[in-house]
Amino acid sequence: TVSAKHFFFVSNPNLPSLSLTPFPLVLSPQTPRRAAGWKSGPEAAALLDSLLGKPASEKLTKFACDLKEAWDSESGCDAGAGEFSLGAVMDKRDRADLHGAIRQKFPFLVTVTKDNEMVVKGNADYRELCQLVTEEETSDFFKFLDAKLENSTFSFEPDGNKEHRKIVHHFINKKFGKILETKSFTVADVNCKPSMSIMVRFRGKSCSRKRSADGFQIKEDLYTAFTLQKENLETLEAISFLAAELGVLPSDFSYTGIKDKKAITYQLMVVKKVTPERLKDIESKLEKKGMRIHNIHSAHQHLRLGQLKGNHFDIVVRDLKHHSHDSPVDLKERISEAMENIEAKGFVNYYGPQRFGQGQNVQTDQIGLALLNEKMVKAVKLFFTPEDTDDPVNNAKRYFLQTEDAKGTLTMLPEFKVREKMLLRALHRYGVNQEGCTKGWLSIPHSMRIFYVHAYCSQIWNEATSYRLKTYGSKVVEGDLVFSEENDESLSLNDKVHVVTALEESANKYSIHQVVLPMVGHSIKYPSNQVGQWYRERLSKDELQMCKFRVPPLQLNIPGCYRHILKNVQNLSYFLEGSEEGSKVEDSHLNESKVSLHISFDLDPSCYATVCLREIMKCDF
């Protein structure tokens, strides 16, 4: 049995899994208003001259100038209501070129075709938007609208007036809601202070189309796959940053699950509505955030549940030494014994400490319990409970609990605290009460909301597993649950779970490695022995005896699942590095030696390397 002063590990998945449900995007840098590919004024003018001829082009320019002067002078409600005819344009391609060139040079004009006659007139929508934002923004917006560039976005200038932003949102949704969608983002204003900006993008513009056998057009989304490398960064924070840089929503990403924050991890991801070239454009911005992207290529679909075969881990344990109570055995021999044990017997498949927020004053399962009990205000207060440190984040949380001043707390939090800022913006708008806190939880992504509830379910599973092993040990008993030996994909999850009978217990038909325990939910069955009774009593203790594991106000649905009590390590290998790897425990220099243990192994999905390592080392981290 060995212990260590410190260690790090690298996680690398073999295959992907899991896709995210939709949630709103936040935390965006200032997005440039102009999109590459728009025709400049001189280019559009030259095209108009070639299409119309110089005289007609000059007359069009005069009409446009007169119209703008009439608008600017506000000379009556019919100011600038005239039309300008370009005459008959018979060729369809010429008409299309004219439409585009006129809108690019004069975005405040619209063109219509009547029996092949092209007519130009003022754009009433342009004029209306000019009453809400600057002329420059309006002009750039309509150029963006006309360009229809794939994956392009448009951002208005920062606007700290919430009511004014609502009016702009409403205008765009009313006029262009069928083709555009809007979101508000946190940005820095001209004084580098946090503000809000409205970003616009096309709905499904990146979808290509193909024809089915019967001739109907079918939408085919654009997908790009890549491997994300990250260090000291939460998975959800990494996705939020990528989404902001790419101008897409976090829900456009599918990936293999949440990886450890502190480790160097690699995981396959797929993003929708983004080309490989667009992803390569942001590579240089990622290193400052502790991220890199590799192996960028086109994909046919997003990642789906069940595609993950497992994870590979490379771990280094440094500064090895014996436990103080251990017998005087050669260190190398003790390590060999520990490795043989873990390979032969496996380990208890507990959820690891990172699932619950190791070392925090309030752990994630406590927040999940409050959400299941629909105690929304309590859940918010738990969420903002600070740690015992003096830093901007915890000072902001402390201030919020003391004052409930959501607006003031927002200004204190750094930009990377994505979830906190989303919650606070909703609390500022709706208040710190049951309704306001419910809306606050709804404002954060579904995957984040359900993460806390799953943390509670994981804690119950850990406790149930400890009780099961303490009560029955490694013997499979009547009432235990095992997966059915039938390999029928049409069976429901519950139909695949078999309750061990007394006869099967007597015959020792099953091994402890086949026993599963339920993750609590509304669609699972419980063991029909003392463990099942334990579940009922444990849930009753948390006031969940009547819980249906659905939280309608938060759109949460927890059906439950089953998890093996024990798991095995695959492809285990290790070696010692250091000149003193054969030192005896009596050697007074052993504690000063720099012996490191390098371990490599594979684990099934949802297994924790930290739990496996704890079994090897017989110590907590």
Beta strands, then each sheet from edge to edge (+ up, - down):
strand 1: 2-3
strand 2: 6-13
strand 3: 83-88
strand 4: 109-114
strand 5: 117-122
strand 6: 153-155
strand 7: 180-188
strand 8: 194-202
strand 9: 208-211
strand 10: 217-220
strand 11: 223-231
strand 12: 253-255
strand 13: 264-272
strand 14: 291-299
strand 15: 311-318
strand 16: 321-322
strand 17: 347-348
strand 18: 481-483
strand 19: 497-499
strand 20: 515-519
strand 21: 550-551
strand 22: 556-557
strand 23: 561-564
strand 24: 566-567
strand 25: 570-577
strand 26: 596-603
sheet 1: 1+ 16-
sheet 2: 12+ 13- 2- 15+ 26- 25+
sheet 3: 3+ 5- 4+
sheet 4: 6+ 8- 7+
sheet 5: 9+ 10-
sheet 6: 12+ 13- 11+ 14-
sheet 7: 17+ 24-
sheet 8: 19+ 18- 20+ 23-
sheet 9: 21+ 22-
end
